[in-house]
Amino acid sequence: MTKKVNTYPKLHNAAWPGLVGKGVPGAEPAIDLDTMLRLTKNAEADGQRFDGIDLILAKPHFDMNNAAEETKRIAEKVQSCGLAIGSVVAPIWGGDGGGCAYGSDTDRKKFLAQVKKTCETAAAWRKMNLRPSGCIRIDTAGGVVDWAKDPEGHQKLIAGTFSEACSIAADYDEVLACEGEICWGGIHSWKRMLQIFEMVDRPQTLGFQADMAHSMLYLLGYNAPEDRLLPENYDWKDRSVFDAAYKKMTDALRRWTVDFHVAQNDGSVFGSGTHDKTGRHCLPDDPNGKMDIARCAGFWLRDEDGLTKRFNHLCWDGCMFPNVVMQDQKTWNNVLAAMVCVRDQHGWK
C-alpha cells in the first residue's frame, strides 16, 4: 500500500545560514547562494524533497544596490532548481545599509528604507508566481546592552519604527515577521516581544517568526532573567516542567505567529563572527538536543481547536553550523527527514 503523505505545509530550506556569523575576520567564509541552492535541490528523505527556499537580501547572496537586476537573476536561479521562494529576510542591520529600530532618526530611516526595498523585491517575486507564501523577516537591529540604557523609551521607539514599517508593508500586501532572538534588544524575552506586538497592534501586518531554537532560549531567561520560565538548574529530564513552561510561552505568542522555523537547540548560546550569542542551532539528531522536534513543533502548530493551518510553508534554520557540516549533503537529507516528520504529525493534504 502506498503511504499517504501530507502535502502541506510546504517544506523550505533557508539560505541565510550560509551568511549569518560568517564572512568576517575570525569567522568561516560565507557560503554562496549557488551552493545553498544545490544542497537544497539535492536533498532527499523517503522520496520527498524540499519545495522551496527562504532568502536573505544581503551580500554576497543579493546586492540591494542593484535590486532590479538581482531580483531577476535570483528568480532564474531558483526556478532552474524547481524551487519556490518563501519568506525573505530584510537587511535592516547597520552593516548592510540599515539601522537600529530604536536608534537615531537617521538609523530608523535607514531601517525603513531597507524594509521598503525588501517589500519591492518580495512582491516582484510574488507577481512572477515564484513566491506563493512567506513574510518579510525583521528584528530590531540593535543589541541588548544599548537597549537596556532606556528600556521603556526604546520600546516606544521600536514600536514606532515597526508601525511605520507596517504601513510600508501594507502598501505591498506583505506581512512582517519579527523573529524573537535573545540577542536583539527589545525582543530578547518573550514578554518584551509580546509587549511590542501589543504596542504596535497591527496583527494583520506584524507577527512573530517562531524559530524553535531561538524561542526555546526564552524559557531560560538569557539576557532577561526576570522573564525566565524554567527554574535555575533545571533538570531537563523533568518534561512536565518543560511542557508547562513551553505551553505558557507558546500560548502567549502563538496567536501572533505568522512564520515558523523548525530547529533544534541544546539549551546553550552561541555566536560567531559579528553575530552576538543567541540560541544554538543543533543538528536534528544531536544527542545534546533538548527537544523532541516534532512534538515541540506541535505546541506552535496546534491550539485547543487542533491544527492552526496558519502556515503554508515551514522552514529549517541552521545558522552558524560549521561550513564542513553545512556543505555535507547528508546534513540536509537529515534536516529534511526531521521536517517531514513534523509535517506528518502536524500537516494536512
MOVENNOR-V621693 format. One record per helix or strand of 3 or more residues. SS is the DSSP state (helix for helix, strand for strand). FROM is the first residue (numbers start at 1). TO is the last residue. If there is no record, write none. Layout:
ss from to
SS FROM TO
SS FROM TO
This chain:
ss from to
strand 10 14
helix 16 18
helix 33 42
strand 52 56
helix 64 80
strand 84 89
helix 94 96
helix 105 127
strand 136 138
helix 144 171
strand 176 179
helix 190 200
strand 206 211
helix 212 218
helix 225 227
helix 239 256
strand 257 262
strand 269 272
strand 275 279
helix 293 301
strand 313 316
helix 323 326
helix 329 346
